[in-house]
Amino acid sequence: MTRRRAGLWLLAVALAALVLGAACLGGERGEITVGYAVETRLAEQPIVEPLEGPAEAGRELFLRLEVPELREETFVLVRGSRRLSGSFQQLFEFEQAAAPPWRVVVIPLSLSRQGEWLISVFASSRKLTDVELDVE
């Protein structure tokens, strides 16, 4: 096999592995809206006014998680990590109740420390989505 053919073969194998990995690891993704207030007139579709700019340390926030399909879990797992020395370090983890079947969950949260935060949300041991927040 020539060097060029070997390189093309290796590229094809790498591309196939990438596509297969994305298919296996891909899953239901969600979307998070962060804000200070929740409007709950419609219980199935609570509305969170989106946050403008950085969040205030110590002030209660609401994360509105919305997923594309109905879920049956009774809770979601929330993990909070803060950037320390160039990487994120997990500082907390808690469960937030959810009433199945659900597509939307509102998660109350208060971050007392300033910095760059990564909040990740999981259901059935799979990450649904995450959001980065700046807290001042």
C-alpha positions in Angstrom: 0.0 0.0 0.0 1.4 3.4 -0.9 1.8 6.1 1.6 -0.9 8.2 0.0 -3.4 5.3 0.0 -2.6 4.5 3.6 -3.2 8.1 4.5 -6.6 8.1 2.7 -7.5 4.8 4.4 -6.6 6.2 7.8 -8.7 9.3 7.1 -11.7 7.2 6.1 -11.5 5.1 9.2 -11.2 8.2 11.4 -14.2 9.8 9.7 -16.3 6.6 10.1 -15.3 6.4 13.8 -16.3 10.0 14.3 -19.7 9.5 12.7 -20.3 6.3 14.7 -19.3 8.0 17.9 -21.6 10.9 17.3 -24.5 8.5 16.6 -23.8 6.5 19.8 -23.2 9.4 22.1 -25.7 11.8 20.6 -28.9 12.0 22.4 -31.7 14.2 23.4 -30.4 17.7 23.8 -32.1 20.4 25.7 -32.1 24.1 25.9 -31.6 26.2 29.0 -32.9 29.8 29.5 -31.5 31.6 32.6 -33.4 34.4 34.3 -34.5 36.0 37.6 -38.3 35.6 37.4 -40.6 32.8 36.3 -44.1 33.3 34.9 -46.2 30.2 35.7 -49.7 31.0 34.3 -49.4 27.9 32.1 -48.0 25.2 34.4 -46.8 23.1 31.4 -44.9 26.0 29.9 -43.4 28.2 32.5 -41.6 31.3 31.1 -38.3 32.6 32.3 -37.3 36.1 31.2 -33.8 35.7 29.8 -30.9 37.2 31.7 -29.3 40.2 30.2 -25.5 40.2 31.0 -23.8 38.5 34.0 -25.7 37.1 36.9 -25.5 38.6 40.4 -23.7 36.6 43.1 -26.2 35.4 45.8 -29.4 36.3 43.8 -31.8 33.5 43.1 -31.8 32.4 39.4 -34.1 30.2 37.5 -33.0 27.8 34.8 -35.7 26.7 32.4 -34.8 23.4 30.8 -36.7 22.4 27.7 -36.2 19.1 25.8 -37.7 18.2 22.5 -39.5 15.0 23.6 -41.5 14.0 26.6 -39.4 12.5 29.4 -40.5 10.1 32.2 -37.8 10.8 34.8 -38.9 12.0 38.3 -35.9 14.2 38.7 -33.0 15.8 36.8 -29.5 16.0 38.2 -27.9 19.4 38.2 -24.1 19.8 38.5 -22.3 23.1 39.0 -18.7 23.7 38.1 -16.6 26.9 38.5 -13.6 27.8 36.4 -10.5 27.6 38.7 -7.0 27.8 37.4 -8.1 27.4 33.7 -10.3 24.4 34.1 -13.8 23.7 35.5 -14.0 22.1 39.0 -17.3 20.6 40.2 -18.5 22.4 43.3 -22.1 21.1 43.8 -24.6 18.5 42.6 -28.3 18.2 43.5 -31.5 16.6 42.2 -34.4 18.7 41.0 -37.9 17.1 41.0 -39.7 16.7 37.7 -43.4 15.6 37.2 -43.5 13.0 34.4 -44.3 13.2 31.6 -42.4 16.5 31.2 -40.7 18.6 28.5 -40.0 21.6 30.7 -38.4 21.8 34.2 -37.7 25.0 36.1 -34.6 24.8 38.4 -34.1 27.4 41.1 -30.4 28.1 41.7 -28.3 30.6 43.7 -24.5 31.0 43.0 -22.8 32.8 45.9 -19.3 33.0 44.3 -18.2 35.2 41.5 -16.6 33.7 38.4 -17.3 31.7 35.3 -19.7 28.8 35.9 -20.8 25.7 33.9 -24.2 24.3 34.9 -24.9 20.8 33.5 -28.2 19.0 33.6 -28.6 15.2 33.4 -31.5 12.7 33.2 -31.1 9.0 33.4 -27.3 9.4 33.6 -27.2 11.2 30.3 -26.3 14.9 29.9 -29.1 16.8 28.4 -27.4 20.1 28.1 -25.3 22.7 29.9 -25.0 26.5 30.1 -22.1 28.8 31.0 -22.8 31.7 33.3 -20.7 34.7 34.3 -21.4 35.7 37.9 -20.3 39.1 39.3 
